[in-house]
Amino acid sequence: MKNLVENLSQLFADFSKDANTQVENGNKAAGQRARKVSLEIEKALKEFRKVSIEESKK
């Protein structure tokens, strides 16, 4: 669970950096990286939800 939360924190940081670069500088490659990370965030959040429910049942 702890690893999952750390991974999510890193993914959010990566997304934020790339999204800001796209917005501020118009960097298209940064936008593409941000979109890719957003898909990884979605998968990680689904996994977090699953693990969180399992942990709460213990």
Secondary structure, DSSP 8 states (H G I E B T S, - for coil): -HHHHHHHHHHHHHHHHHHHHHHHH--HHHHHHHHHHHHHHHHHHHHHHHHHHHHHT-
